[in-house]
Amino acid sequence: MSDGAVRPAHPDTPDHPDHIDGLGELAAPDWFAHGERMMGVGFLTVARRLPSLVAQAVRMAWQASPRDTLATVALSLLGGVFTAFGLLATTGVLEALFSAGPTPERITAALPALAMVAGAAVIRTSLQAGAGWAQSRLDPQVSRIAEERLYGVTSRVDLVAYDDPDFHDSLQRARLRGVSTADSVVGTTINVLTGVIGIAAVAGVLGVLHPALLPLLVLAVVPDAWAAVRSARMRYTTMYALIPAHRRKWIIAALLADREPAAEVRSFTMRGFLMRMYDAVARAEQSVMLRLARKQMLARLVGEALGGIGTGIVYVVLGLLLIAGAVPLAVAGTAVLAIRSGQSSLNTLMFATNRLYEEGLYFTDFLDFCAEAESRIGRERPSDAPHFFERISVEDVTFTYPAADVPALRGVSVHIDQGEVVALVGENGSGKTTLAKILANLYEPDSGHVRWDDTDLALIEPHALRSRIAVIAQDHTRWPLTARHNITMGTDKGEPALLAAAEVAGADEVIADLPAGYATLLDRRFKDGKELSGGQWQRIAVARGFHRDAALLICDEPTAALDARAEHALFERVRRHADGRTVLLITHRLASVRYADRIYVLDHGKVAEQGTHADLMALDGIYADLYTLQAQAYAPDAARRESEGRPSM
């Protein structure tokens, strides 16, 4: 590695942090996606990009709070002005002290200049405190608007974007680190400006005292700058090299400390094995960090040595200027103080500049993602969402997932009449759930049309239409909310509607056993929170769908987490609830769909068969094969008699 990077042991050696049996190679995480890019970056590259980063940060700060942004910058500038004023006033103090005459008289003569120095120091400190206060006010405001922008677009973007791998990767970078860098980018930008202002103030003072003093500032600060940059680069490249080791430690630590693997860690007596793995990684990491400390110490020693040489040259030059009468002694003393102040400002600038560049890469990821996501938000739709329908028609619909080579749906046409129970069946990957999401207005087809009567859904505002549709999904969300809010989902239809939905779904039996009833938090991470079993959560999800009381109810594998008895009871409830309502049912358990008004059989994205249960059994095609296979698994004799047309016993 360049720039004095610490090189860990070779990956094939046992002491390398990546060489741990039982764990594969780990890629750099999204929150360190630009680490390799940063490793090869020099200071000049950083400096060239600074103006655009500063401009981006100032724009966001201004958006968050114009008043605090203006106060922070203005107070920082004024602080630099009073730094320069204090240094110039110091010249007056030194001139009075170095003048001829009795000591009491020299001290008395120095008092006015000394008062100005003290006043400048007090004002400068007050201004810096004010700038810090304004910046501390600015940081949470920047974080808030950054988070609101991110989550505002992620919650509005079309669902299909989440099936796009590139979009998902961009989202992860923006979410895991990009949004969190917004406030630090703004704060670091202010630190960069503060460092620049400090150096400019010192340079201005030296230029006023004597133009020949300006080169001395460069000579004094360059060694410190070199040491700071080299040390920071070594640490950065080392930490980048240790990313796999850090992630391995986190993985093993999770196995040792998390609840989910705790039972098997004990059952299989894994503690000793995992501790040995953890110790191997920790020792390798420790070895690398000790080598880093040694190399950083050497860099600092070299920097200090060069700095000492530079300081010596500064004093020699000042001495020559004094001998030549080019500068008075008081001016030379002020120059020494100014150079020391410049070194301090330079250290601030070096650290802030490196950090701003790194954080700026992730901040740019955040801005780019938000711009891309905003471009994916659907256009304005002209038509109002209908409240009811007589028929839903899917006409020659085709749909392909992002980055997929084969369409998930190809020329699919189905219809659902008001009050019908229609079932979609087929093997995994046949397109059932994709079609259901199109009917739920979660996906838009690539071609073809979906209509509610004569209204094309492409002309309807999706959010408004979705309020007319209820979905009971197999992969339903276990919301960390109360039981009440898990059913009502933020709506307020009153207590009777809540109790009716819970009762028809069988969720009332689950809630009756909770300590606080409907007010119980369904998440064990909260104090007094409770966790439910998979089947209990399924009943809550069904109650959620029933509570919506929508024109169309879509049930996508609603019994996946239930046992046979609970499944039968749930389908009976669905049938009772569906009386007069329109239901789209998707399930692999074909005994549950035999009473549907119509069954569509999908195969590789196409409608292969359609009809009632009796029609499809008589057709002796895909549906008949699947139904017979399932029936034989439960009751071989009954299934054989049904397939032969004989009555069951």
Buried (B, 14 or more C-beta within 10 A) or exposed (E): BEBBBBEBBEEEEEEBBBBBEEBEEBEBBBBBBBBEEBBEBEBEEBEEBBEEBBEBBBEBBBBBBEEBBEBBBBBBBBBBBBBBBBBBBBBBBBBBBBEEEEEEEBEEBBEEBBEBBEBBBEBBEBBBEBBBBBBEBBBEBBBEBBBEBBEBBBEBBBEBBEBBEEBEEBBBBBBBBBBBBBBBBBBBBBBBBBBBBBBBBBBBBBEBBBEBBBEBBEBBBBBBBBBBBBBBBBBBBBBBBBBBBBBBBEBBEEBBEEEEBEEEBEEEEBEEBBEEBBEBBBEBBEBBBEBBEEBBEBBBEBBBEBBEEBBEEBEEBBEEBBEEEBBBBBBBBBBBBBBEBBBBBBBBBBBBBBBBBBBBBBBBBBBBBBEBBEEBEEEEBEBEBBEEBEBBBBBEBBBBBEEEEEBBBBBBBBBBBBEBBBBBBBEEBBBBBBBBBBBBBBBBBEEBBBBBEEBEBBEBBBEBBBEBBBBBBBEBEBBBBBBBBBBBBEBEEEEEBBBBBBBBBBBBEBBEEBEEEBEBBBBEEEEEEBEBEEBBBBBBBBBBBBBBBBBBBBBBBBBBBBEEEBBBBBBEBBBEBBEEBBBBBBBBBBBBBBEBBBBBBBBBBBBBBBBBBEEBBEBEBBBBEBBBEBBBEEEEEBBBBBBEEEEEE
